[in-house]
Amino acid sequence: MSHPRGLSAGEAAAWEALAKSVTPLVRRAPASAARAQAASPPAVPAPPAPLPPTPAPKAAPFQRAKPVRPAPPPPPPQVRPLARSQLDSHWERRLKGGDIRPDVSLDLHGHGLDAAYRRLMDGMTQARAMEARVVLVVTGKARPVDPADRGERRGAIRAKILDWLAASEHGSAIAAVRKAHRRHGGDGALYLVLRRGG
């Protein structure tokens, strides 16, 4: 270490001893290094490392949509055929002998099926309101009929009348169905015997 100018030998020795006893706080960079650091631009931080690519979600394998089956239609209502109820012997004799006078007569002969059906239902409603016991229904003679026939052939009404009555609100009010006596139409007519209070 060079001695400052103008110090005597004793002063220089004292200075040396003092300098050795002092610990520097910060090491100063040389003036040339400080100037170079000030002249250089500040360091730009490096960009962050890119994130690893996110894998694309795997597409679900193609599946054909299962066909939706419609709910089955409800079963058709059970229609009980009109029972051939047993009447007492007095009634049976009167019906077979034609010794009975119908309370109501319904002539469906010559009508189309739709008109015959309406006439039958209206007539049965009226007969029950009157508390009639015997209804005479003139249908025309029975003949073989195609089930899809819409009344264009003769015999269609007779072929359908029992099903109409069994499926209607009047079915439970009928005690018996009998072929009419010939004086009331014979094979072309029916007696409907109604229950009391039916």
SVG drawing of the C-alpha trace seen along z (x, -y; Angstrom):
<svg xmlns="http://www.w3.org/2000/svg" viewBox="-150 -17 160 89">
<polyline fill="none" stroke="black" stroke-width="0.4" points="0.0,0.0 1.4,-3.4 1.8,-6.0 0.0,-9.3 2.3,-12.1 3.7,-14.3 3.6,-11.8 6.6,-11.1 7.8,-7.6 6.2,-7.5 2.9,-8.9 3.0,-6.4 3.5,-3.5 0.6,-4.7 -1.6,-5.0 -0.7,-1.4 -1.6,-0.1 -4.9,-2.0 -5.8,-0.8 -5.3,2.9 -7.6,2.6 -10.6,1.4 -12.9,3.8 -14.4,2.3 -18.3,2.3 -18.7,2.6 -16.2,3.3 -16.2,0.5 -15.9,1.4 -13.3,-0.5 -14.6,-3.7 -14.1,-2.3 -16.3,0.7 -19.0,-1.6 -19.0,-3.7 -19.3,-0.6 -22.2,0.7 -24.0,-2.6 -23.6,-2.7 -24.9,0.8 -28.6,1.2 -30.4,3.0 -30.6,6.7 -34.0,7.9 -35.4,10.8 -35.6,13.9 -39.2,14.9 -40.8,17.6 -40.5,21.1 -43.6,22.1 -46.0,24.4 -46.2,28.0 -49.0,28.3 -52.3,29.5 -53.4,32.7 -56.6,32.4 -59.5,34.2 -60.1,37.6 -63.3,37.7 -65.8,40.2 -66.1,43.1 -69.1,42.6 -72.1,44.6 -75.3,44.9 -78.3,43.5 -80.6,46.3 -84.0,46.0 -86.6,44.9 -89.5,47.2 -92.9,45.6 -94.8,46.9 -97.2,49.6 -100.8,48.5 -103.0,49.4 -105.0,52.6 -108.5,52.0 -111.1,52.2 -112.5,55.6 -116.0,55.9 -118.0,58.6 -120.5,60.0 -124.1,59.7 -124.9,62.8 -127.9,64.9 -129.3,64.5 -131.9,66.9 -135.3,65.4 -137.9,67.0 -140.3,69.3 -143.1,66.8 -140.9,64.3 -139.6,67.0 -143.1,68.2 -144.4,64.7 -141.4,63.8 -141.6,67.1 -145.3,66.8 -145.2,63.2 -147.5,62.4 -145.6,59.3 -146.0,55.7 -142.7,53.8 -142.5,50.6 -140.3,49.0 -139.6,49.8 -136.4,48.8 -136.3,49.3 -132.7,49.3 -133.5,51.1 -132.3,49.2 -130.0,46.8 -126.2,46.6 -124.1,47.8 -123.3,44.4 -127.0,43.3 -128.1,46.7 -125.6,46.5 -126.8,43.0 -130.4,44.0 -129.8,47.1 -127.9,45.2 -130.5,42.4 -133.4,44.8 -131.8,46.9 -131.2,43.7 -134.9,42.8 -136.1,46.3 -134.1,46.4 -135.4,43.0 -138.9,44.3 -138.1,47.4 -139.2,49.6 -138.8,53.4 -138.9,54.5 -137.3,52.7 -138.0,54.0 -135.1,53.3 -135.7,53.9 -132.3,54.6 -133.0,56.5 -132.1,60.1 -128.6,61.3 -126.3,62.1 -122.6,62.9 -120.9,59.5 -117.2,58.4 -116.1,56.8 -114.8,53.8 -118.2,53.2 -119.5,49.7 -123.2,50.6 -123.3,50.8 -124.4,54.5 -127.6,55.7 -127.1,57.4 -124.3,55.1 -126.4,53.6 -127.5,57.0 -123.9,58.2 -122.7,55.3 -125.6,54.5 -124.7,56.9 -121.1,55.5 -122.4,51.9 -124.7,52.7 -122.0,54.7 -119.5,51.8 -121.9,49.1 -123.1,47.7 -126.4,49.6 -124.8,53.1 -125.1,53.6 -128.8,52.6 -129.8,55.4 -131.0,58.6 -131.5,60.7 -131.5,60.5 -134.0,62.7 -135.0,63.1 -138.3,61.4 -141.5,63.2 -142.5,63.2 -145.4,60.8 -142.7,58.3 -140.2,59.0 -138.9,62.5 -135.3,63.0 -135.0,59.3 -135.7,58.0 -134.6,58.5 -136.2,58.1 -134.0,56.4 -135.3,57.1 -134.0,54.4 -133.4,54.9 -135.6,53.3 -134.2,49.9 -131.6,50.3"/>
</svg>
